[in-house]
Amino acid sequence: METLKFKTNINCSSCVAKVTPHLKEATGILNWKVDTANPQKILTVETDTLSGEEVIQIIKKSGYTANKI
């Protein structure tokens, strides 16, 4: 299992609600969370198969941006 971290523009609980279906549908994501209290809005993803670029594409499909850190 690998833990990936991303700086995002997912700012609030409503934003989290918008990305939730995309992250839940993604094969290979075991767990995820967004720290909206952090100024960089850090998304942490635990995966056993996805690359950082694949997670970034999932976030882009939901209308947000992510940069691997």
N, C-alpha and C positions, 0 to 999 in steps of 0.2 A: 504494500500500500504506500502511496506517495501523497504528501500534503503539499498542495500548491497554494500560493498566496498572490492576490491581485489587488491593485489599486483600482477602484471603480468610481463611477458617478451614481451609484445606487444610494440615494440620500435618506430615504425614510421608509417607514413600514409599508406605505403604499407602493413604493418602488420595489421593495422586497416581494410584495404580493404579485407584482407583474413578472418578475423573473422566476418565481417559484415553479410554475408549471413547466417551464423550459428546463430547469435544473432537475426536477423530479422525473421528467421523461427521458433524460439523457442516460444512456446505458454506460455504466462504469463509474458513476458518481455514487459513492457510498454515504457521504455526509457532506454538508456544506453549511456555512453561516456567513452573514454579513455583519460586520461591526460598524453600524451607522453612527456610533458615538465617536469613532476615530475620525479625525479630519480627512484621512485618505480613504475612508469608507472601504476597509479591507474585507475582501471576499476570501474565505478559506475553504478550499475544496479538498476532500479526501477521495482519491480515486485509485483504482487498481489497473486501469487501462488507458485513460485519456491523457493526452499531452496538454501542455499549457495552451498551445495554439487552438486546440479543439475546444477547450473551455472558453477561451476568448470568443470564438465563433458562436458558441451557444449564447453568451451574454450579448453579443452584437445582434443576434436574431431576436432577442427580447427588447431591443431598443436602447441598450446601455453600452458603455465602453468599459474595457478592462485592460490593464497592463500588468504583465507578470512582474512581481518583485522578488 
